[in-house]
């Protein structure tokens, strides 16, 4: 293994996690819903749900084709850099949004989120290239763990700015930090492979390749069934992540600066969870780990429905955090065991398609239930439980996802 490539890959997770921690996960989501839009009757939930769903719909529609372009035109790293620049630029534009500027805030949010979510197609595709099969689970876990450290740094930097309501400085600082810590990945991740097609040819053939890949997936039962299960349960995970801060601020009265403390607690618990489950993902298999985490997430949303105090919500947040890194890392490792060599970006494009297109529904359901019930976020949170239950049943039937150490051993013999 190339340690420099692995370290720079993990550090990219550190970089984009600064963005995630401050923008969609805590400050900007609550600020947009409650200050820019207004959320007394659930309208802020509705508009934030629209922003998240529109982001996921765009990324889902374009990811398979862009994955094919990355593979066949040899531009994976170039696209990673481009999408990162788009996200960082959109983050800086958030500094120009004032209360009442609902549509402009919506547009800037789309730009920042699309850049981040789109970049993950190319970032995830590096995992099989930089790590051997029997280390992919733990390297995936290391990446998420490093990301949670980045989240903590972002929150620490945000705390004094939010306390003084220096929102312009906050958003500009997050955009700059994103680029700063992403630079090592731009420098040390493996170079692009020689192009098999020109960019124009790759773009023109992207839809054909997408359809061909889709047909291949349909012919592989384990891959088809895993992606269907992932399609369902990842929707629930993303919905809770995107609405947790809004719930805390609106239903439980958390001030913005306390949201930072709340999310910091989540990041610490998520970092611990990602590290603790990294090696078991290889030893026991990603399927076992994902199923265990789905049971844990079911307890989380049930607890959110009943929680009454901020202290109780902190307990529920810790439970959510310990399962967050584990389920994301194990899902990524599961996918990496199922795809053919040389077509990683293309197949991870479908992985993103499933995760993000599914995430179109969950935020709309949460926002719709909240608005229809006059702002009842408890009922909206409970509606997410169905995604975990259905996803878990589907995943249980997948005949794959066993121990990766055992899978890799015969190849060395």
N, C-alpha and C positions, 0 to 999 in steps of 0.2 A: 504494500500500500504506500502511496505517496503522501507522507504526513503533511506536507505543505498544502497539497490540494484539499485534503480532508479538513485541515484547520481553516483554510479560506472559505470552504463550503459552509462549515459551521458558523463562521463569522458573518456570512451573508444572512444567515438566520438571525444572528445578533442584530444586524442592521435593520432588517425589515420588521423585527419585533419591536423596535423602538417606535416605529410608525403604528403598528397594530395596538400597542399598549396605550398610546396617547390619543390616537385619532378614532378608529372605529370602536375600540373596546371600552374606553372610559370618557375622556373629556369631550371630544367633538360630538360623539353620539348624544350624550346628555345635553350638551350646549346647543346643538342644533334642534333637538326635539323640544327642549324646554324654553330656550331663550330666543332662538331664531324663529321657530314656528309657533310654539305655545302648545302645552299638552294637557290642559285642564279636562278636555273631553276626549282625549286619545288621538287628537289630530297630529301631534308630534310623533306618536308611535306609527301612525299611518304613513306619514311622509318619510320617516326613517326606514320603514319597511319597504316603501317604494324604491328608495335609493339603493338599499341593499339588493333587492330583487332585480332591479335594472342592471346593476353591476354584474350580478351572477349570470343573468341572461346573456349579456354581451360576451362575457368571458367564455361561457359554455358554448355559445354559437361559433366563436372564432378559435378556440383552443385546439381542436383536432387539426384544423387546417394549418394553423401556425406551427403546431408540432411537426407536421409533415414538412413544412418549409424549413424548419430548423434542421431536420434530419437530412433532407435531400439536397438542400442548397448550402449546407455547411455553415449556417449562420446562428447556431444556438447561442453562443456567447454574445454576439452582436445584439440579438433580440433581448437577451437578459439585460444588457446595459440599457437598451432603448426603453424597455418597460419600466426599469428602475428610475430613469430620468423623468418619465411621464408621471410616475407616482410622486416623486419628490417635488416636482413642479406643481402638481395639483395640491399637495400639502401646503406649499407656500401660498397658493391662491386662497386658501381658507382664511388667511389673515385679512382678506379684503371683504369678508362677509359680515354684515351687521344685522341686528334684530329686524325682522320683517322681510329680509332678502331671501325668501324661501326658495325661489327658483335658482338664483345664482348660487346659493349654498348647495342646492341639489346638484347643479352642474359641476361645481368644484369637487364635491364629494365623489361623483361618478369618475372624474378624471383621476383622482388620487387612488380610489379603490380599484379601478380597472387596471391601472399600472401595477399595483401591488399583486392583485390576484392573477393577472396575466403572466407576471414574471415567474410565478411559482411553477408554471408548466416547464420552463427551461431549467429552473433550479432543481426541481425534483428529478429531472431526467439525468442529472449527473450522478445520482446515487449508485446505479449499477456500474458506472464507469470508474468511479474512484474507490469502490469497496468490493472485495470478494464476497461471494454468496454467504459464507458463514460469518461475515461481520456486518452485513447490511442492517440487521436489526439494531445492533448496538451503535453503529455509525448514525443511523437515523435517529436513535434516541439521543446521541451526543448533540446532534444538530438542534433538536428541539430544546434540550437542556441549555445549550448556549443561547438559544433564542430567548428563553425565559430570563436569563441573566441580562440580555439586552433590554427586555421589558422593564426589569428593575431599574436599570440605569436611566431609561427614558422617564420613568415615573419619578425618580429622584431629581432629575433635572427639571421636570415639570412642576414639582411641588411648590417652590418659591414663586414661580411665575403665576401659577393658578391662584395662590394665596393672595397675590397682589392684583389679580385679574389683568396681567400683561398678556393678553391672548395673542396679540400680533407677534410678539417676541416668541411665544410658545410655538406657534405653527411654523414660523420661519426657522426656528431652532431644530424642530423635528425634521423638517425637510433637509437641512444641512447635515444633521447627524446621520440620516439615512444614507446619504451619498458617501460620507466619510468612511463609515464602517463597511460599506459595500465594495469599496475600492480594492481590497485584497482579493476578493473573488474575481473582479475584472482582470486582475493581474495574474493570479496563480491557478485558477481553474484550468483544466486541460484545454488546449486550443481547439478551435473548430476543426472538424474532419474535412478532408477535401470534398468539394462540392460534386455531387453526382448529377445535378441539374443546375441551371442558372436560377437566380431568384425568381425571374419571370416565369420560367418553365415550372418551377416548384409551386409557385402561387397558382398558375393555371391548372396544374394537375392536383392541387390540394384537395379539391372536392372528390375527385376520383379516388385518391389515396384514402381519404376519410371513409368513403363508402366501402372500399376494399377492406380496410382495417375493421370496420364495423361488422362486415360479413365474416371475417376471420374470428372476431370475438364471439359471434353467435355460434360458430362451430366448435368452440372450446367451452365445455360446460362449466368448468371451475371458474374460468375468467368471466364468463357471462353471469354466472350466479353471484360471484363476489361483487362485481360492479353494480348489480341490481341492489344487493343488500347495502352496499356503500352509498348508493344513490339515496336510499331512504334514511339511514341512520345519521349520515353526515349532515343532512338537512336539519335534524334536531340539534346537533352539536353547534352548528353555525348560528342557528337562531338564538340559542341561549347566550352564546358569546356576544352577539350583536345587540341583544336587548338587556343584558344583565345590569349594565350601568344605568340605563334609563329606568328600569324597574326600581333599582336602589334609590335613585334620585327622586322619582315621582311617588312611588307607593310608600317608601320607608323614610323619605325626607333627608337622604344623604346630601350634604353640600358638596360642591365640586372637589374641594381639596380632600374630603374624606373618601371620595371615590378613588383617589390615588392610593390611599392607604389600603382600601379594600382590594384593589387590583394587585397591589404589591403582595398582599397575603396570598392571593390566588397564584401569582407567579412563583413565589417560593414553594408553595405546595405542588405546583405543576412541575417545577424543576426537579423536586424530589421524586415525584411520580414518574417522570420520564427516565430518570437515572435508575430507579429501582426496577422498572419494568423492561429496561433495555436488554439486559442479558437473558432474562426469562423469555423475551420475545423470540430469541434464537433457540433457547433450550426447550421451551414448551410449545412454541409456535405462535405466530401472530393471530391465528384464529382464536385460540384460547384466551389471549390477552384482550382482544376486541370484545368477545362475548362477556368477559368479566367486567369490562369498563361500561358496556351497555347496561348491565344490571345496576352498576353504580350511578350512571346518569339518570336512570329511571327513579332512583331514590332522590336524586338532586331536585328534579322538577316537582316531585311530590312534596318535598320539603319546602320548596319555594311557595307552593300554594298555601301551606299552613303557617309559614313564618310570620311573626308579629313584630319583632324588635330588630334593631340593627345588630345587636350582639348575636342573635339567632341566625341572622343572615350571614354573618362572618363564618359561623360553623358550616353552614351549607356551602359557602364559597370555597372553603378548604376542601370539602368533599368533592366539589366540582373540579377544583384545580388538580388534585392528585390523579383524576381520571382524564384530564384534558390532554396532557402531553403523551400519556400512554396510548390513548386510542388513536391519536394522530400519527404517532411514530409507528405503531403496529400496523395501521392501515397502509401506510406507505411501504413498509417492509413486505406486507402481504402482496401488494401489487407488483413489487420488484421481482418477486419469485415467479410470476406468471407470464412475463413478457419475453419475447425473443430478443437476442442480442442484436445490436445495431439499429434497433427501432425504438429506443427508449423514449425519445421525445414524442414520437407519434402516439405510442400507447399511453404515455403519461398525459398526453393531450386528452385522450378519452377518459382517463382517470379524473382529470380536472373537469371535463364535461359532465361526468356523473355527479361529482361533488358540488359543482357550482350551479348546474341546471336544477338539481334537487333543491339547492338553497334559494331558488326563486320562490318556492311554495311556502316554506316555513315562515320567513319574515312577513309574507302577505297574510298568512293565517294568523300570526301573532298580532300584527297591526289591525287586521280586520276584526278579530274577536275583541280586541281592546276598544276600538272605535264603536263597534256595534253594541257593546255592553256599557258604554258611557265611561270608558277608561278603566275597566276592571282588568288589571294586569295579572292578577292571580289566576283568573280563569284562562287568560291567554297563555300563561306559562304552562298550565296543566295540559293544554291542548298539544303541547310538544311531546308528551309522553308516548303518544301513538307512534311517532317516528322511531323511537327506540325499540318498542315492542315488535313492530313489524320488521324492522331491520335485523333484529336479533334472531327472529324465527327464520328469516331467509338465509342469514349467514350460517346458522346451525346446519343447514342442509348442504353447504359447500364442502365437497370432498377435496380439500386442499388446505394449505395454511398450517401444515404440521411443523415440527422442529426443523429449523434451517441448518443447524449443525449436522443433524443426521442426514439431511438432503445433500449437503455439500460433501460429506465424507467419501461416498463412492467415487466421486470425480477425482479424488486424490489417489485412489488406490490403483 
